[in-house]
C-alpha cells in the first residue's frame, strides 16, 4: 500500500524539477505550465473525500486497486502526450486516480492493524507521506538529467508504469478482501454535500494555482470569497443532515474526536511550510543559481533522509519528550529556515552550512507532522476511518497547495531583477516567512492555562 502511495506522492512534486524541460519541449505558456504542475493537485484535492466515501460504499481494496490502475494508465498517457493540452488533461486524470487510491491507505491501516502494530504502520505512513515531496524533487532531477533514450521529461511519468503494474499484481494477492456487508455500506454518497465540497475546494484551488500568473485579477478574489461561503454552507448542511439521522460526507463526530481539530491545524501548517520550502528553494536553485535539474534535485537529499529517519524512529524516543515533539519540531523548522536564508544570502551556493540547515528542516517537519497525524488517528473508531482518512489527507493536500501558492507568490513577487543576488534576497525574505509560519504551528494547539 505504501509503495503505491509513495509513487503517487512523487507525482505531486516530481514535475517541479522537470517543468523547465517540459516548457521548452512543448512550447508551453506560463499558464499552461502551471496547469501541468497543478492540474494533478486540483483534481486530487477536490475528489479526496469522495474517494474515501467510495471506499466505504464499494470496498477499500476494490477502490485502492481501481485508483492504482487509473493512475498507472494516466501515467502512461502523460508520458506519451503530444502537447500541453493533452498533458494537462492526463495529469488531471492522474490526480483522480490518486484521489481514489490514497484515502484507502489510512482506512485499510485503521481496519487491519491494532495497538502497537497500528502505531508502527501510521509512523511508516507519515514518513512516506512527506518524504515523497523531497524525494520527488530528487527523482525528477535524476530522470530529467539522464535524458533516457533522448526522451527528456517523459520518464518522470513513464517510470510509474512498470511499478504500477507490479503493485497491481502484488496488491491483488496481498490486500485483504472487502467485507460483503457492514453498517458502513448502507451509507449513501451524500451527493449534495459532495457537490458543495467539490465546488468549494475548486473555487479555493483554482485561484491559488492561477492567481499569481495572472496578477491576481478580480475573479480570483471573488472565487476565494465564494469558496468560504460554500464551505460555510457545506458545514451547515452536514450538521443538519447528521441531526436528521442521515449520512453526511464528513461525520461531525469526527471533528469532535479529542485532538482532531488541533491536529488539522498542525498538519495543514506543517505541510504548507514543507511545500513552500521545497517549491521556493527549487525556484532559487534553478532560476537564481542556474543549477541543473540533477543538482537541484539532489540538494534536497539530506532533508528527505532526515525526514524518513525521524518519521520511522520518533516513537522510540523517551516518553518524557513525546508531548514536546510537535511544538519542538516546528521551532526547529523555523530555526532551520532562517539558517537556510542566511547561508544563501550572498547569492552563493551556501557552502557546507547549507546541509545542516536542510537536515534541520527535514527533522523539524517530521517531528511537527508525524506525531500530530498518529495522535489524531490513534483513537479513531473503525467505522469513522474513512471519514477521518479523507479529512486528514485533504487537509494535507490543501496545506501543500496553499503553501506553494502563498510562499511561491511571496518569492516571485520579491524577485525584482535577474541574477543570483536578486533571487537570494527573495529567498531570504521567504525563509523568514516560512519561519514565522512554523512558529504559528508551534503555538497552535498548546494547552491554555486555566484562569
Residue, then its C-alpha position, 0 to 999 in steps of 0.5 A: x500500500x505504501x509503495x503505491x502511495x509513495x509513487x503517487x506522492x512523487x507525482x505531486x512534486x516530481x514535475x517541479x524539477x522537470x517543468x523547465x524541460x517540459x516548457x521548452x519541449x512543448x512550447x508551453x505558456x506560463x499558464x499552461x505550465x502551471x496547469x501541468x504542475x497543478x492540474x494533478x493537485x486540483x483534481x486530487x484535492x477536490x475528489x479526496x473525500x469522495x474517494x474515501x466515501x467510495x471506499x466505504x460504499x464499494x470496498x477499500x481494496x476494490x477502490x485502492x486497486x481501481x485508483x492504482x490502475x487509473x493512475x498507472x494508465x494516466x501515467x502512461x498517457x502523460x508520458x506519451x502526450x503530444x502537447x500541453x493540452x493533452x498533458x494537462x488533461x492526463x495529469x488531471x486524470x492522474x490526480x483522480x486516480x490518486x484521489x481514489x487510491x490514497x484515502x484507502x491507505x489510512x482506512x485499510x491501516x485503521x481496519x487491519x492493524x491494532x495497538x502497537x502494530x497500528x502505531x508502527x504502520x501510521x509512523x511508516x505512513x507519515x514518513x512516506x507521506x512527506x518524504x515523497x515531496x523531497x524525494x520527488x524533487x530528487x527523482x525528477x532531477x535524476x530522470x530529467x538529467x539522464x535524458x533516457x533514450x533522448x526522451x527528456x521529461x517523459x520518464x518522470x511519468x513513464x517510470x510509474x508504469x512498470x511499478x504500477x503494474x507490479x503493485x497491481x499484481x502484488x496488491x491483488x494477492x496481498x490486500x485483504x478482501x472487502x467485507x460483503x456487508x457492514x453498517x458502513x455500506x448502507x451509507x449513501x454518497x451524500x451527493x449534495x454535500x459532495x457537490x458543495x465540497x467539490x465546488x468549494x475546494x475548486x473555487x479555493x484551488x483554482x485561484x491559488x494555482x492561477x492567481x499569481x500568473x495572472x496578477x491576481x485579477x478580480x475573479x480570483x478574489x471573488x472565487x476565494x470569497x465564494x469558496x468560504x461561503x460554500x464551505x460555510x454552507x457545506x458545514x451547515x448542511x452536514x450538521x443538519x443532515x447528521x441531526x436528521x439521522x442521515x449520512x453526511x460526507x464528513x461525520x461531525x463526530x469526527x471533528x469532535x474526536x479529542x485532538x482532531x481539530x488541533x491536529x488539522x491545524x498542525x498538519x495543514x501548517x506543517x505541510x504548507x511550510x514543507x511545500x513552500x520550502x521545497x517549491x521556493x528553494x527549487x525556484x532559487x536553485x534553478x532560476x537564481x543559481x542556474x543549477x541543473x535539474x540533477x543538482x537541484x534535485x539532489x540538494x534536497x537529499x539530506x532533508x528527505x533522509x532526515x525526514x524518513x529517519x525521524x518519521x520511522x524512529x520518533x516513537x522510540x524516543x523517551x516518553x518524557x519528550x513525546x508531548x514536546x515533539x510537535x511544538x519542538x519540531x516546528x521551532x526547529x523548522x523555523x530555526x532551520x529556515x532562517x539558517x537556510x536564508x542566511x547561508x544563501x544570502x550572498x547569492x552563493x551556493x551556501x557552502x557546507x552550512x547549507x546541509x545542516x540547515x536542510x537536515x534541520x528542516x527535514x527533522x523539524x517537519x517530521x517531528x511537527x507532522x508525524x506525531x500530530x497525524x498518529x495522535x489524531x488517528x490513534x483513537x479513531x473508531x473503525x467505522x469513522x476511518x474513512x471519514x477521518x482518512x479523507x479529512x486528514x489527507x485533504x487537509x494535507x493536500x490543501x496545506x501543500x497547495x496553499x503553501x506553494x501558492x502563498x510562499x511561491x507568490x511571496x518569492x516571485x513577487x520579491x524577485x525584482x531583477x535577474x541574477x543570483x543576488x536578486x533571487x537570494x534576497x527573495x529567498x531570504x525574505x521567504x525563509x523568514x516567512x516560512x519561519x514565522x509560519x512554523x512558529x504559528x504551528x508551534x503555538x497552535x494547539x498548546x494547552x491554555x492555562x486555566x484562569 
